[in-house]
Amino acid sequence: MRALITNDDGIASPGLHALARGALAAGFDVTVAAPHVDSTGVGASVFAVAEGRRVKVHPQVLPGLEQVPAFSVEAHPAFIVHAAGDGWFDPRPDIVLSGINVGANVGHAVIHSGTVGAVLTGALKGWSGLATSLDCGLRGRDGAHWESVVDLLPEVLEVLLARPRGTVLSLNVPDRPAAEIGPLREAELAHFGSVQVRVEHESGVDGAPGTLLTTISEPHEIPAEGTDVALLARGHPTLSELRSISSIPGLLDGR
């Protein structure tokens, strides 16, 4: 099977490289295409830096992956996935693997994740997808346990490929050595994510434009039992099935 590997942290992210190595080890024919800069928080945006109708693509040689076709793209991850299905790659990918994200993608806040947005975009084209994330903080850290995610790939990919085409799964893994991680658990999405953003308005002085001051902090709420936030905090990797955009029939029934 042909796997497109992408992310939202950019082409230089060690998590991206680890995911590509894991996909190769799992027997996939791998192509890497990722944003040229960090695109965290872009969701399913299809923004691209275009000159006329042209978006620049830069061939890359990734460390330890010299045999893998790799590209840095001046665009957001969902655009990359969209392009892969609309003429860029021939043959087209069979599956989209996204990540390994720097930081957990949990709760309803996954709607803002470019890592998740990439696989949801792939689902619109009928591709199954897996978003992978490591709970190593928003900025990551030296010595992050990327291989703990890679070690879980065979088990999680088996689950994914047994599901109907177009299935999207999100995997979150504690930043611990594999031997210290609990069993994989299915998880509901928590009401909140791993961080909270507070926005305050600051008025301008003497007619100057005002500003919005943003503060990022950890949530104070206690997560509900069985949610991704609660299970991850206990050392369990979590797996959640996500649904792409769809309409719900029956809105005007009975009028």
C-alpha angles and dihedrals in degrees: 000000000000116000126196109208117202140147143178098241093073140254094292096058114122088215090062091051092048091051091050090051090049093050090050091051089050089058101257126144098237134209120175121209119164140157116283090230136026108291099178116161098018095121112195094337114151094201115146134178098244132184101199101316095332125105114192119242120191120198112230138196108213121206111264090002100078092138094054120093105239133179137186108214127197091226144077120276096253089054089052092053091046091051092048089060098041105059108304100097123044112212095032122231120267096208140016120224114187130191146336080219121209099240133009122298102210141145126016088314088084086090087077096049119109088201090059093037090061095058093042088054089051090053089061086063093048096259123137114231143192124204112200126196137176119213094229100127131269094288099034123224142239111275096025111171100244090154090064087068093044091052089059095049098091092053094044095044089053089056092046097048091049089060125080118281112274094039115146122203130184119209122195121185131191115244094247136111111279091249090060097050122102126228120295112268134193108236140196117226113262118235090246134031134240091279137030126217120211118194123199127184118230115195119228123245122243094356096315116143116271124237137222112230114206125201123190119205141155114269118257096208119106107242118239118254114269095024124125093247093052096045094045091053088055092055100261123133107230132215124197131176113226129198125223123225116300140154125248115224124220100054094134098030113132097019 
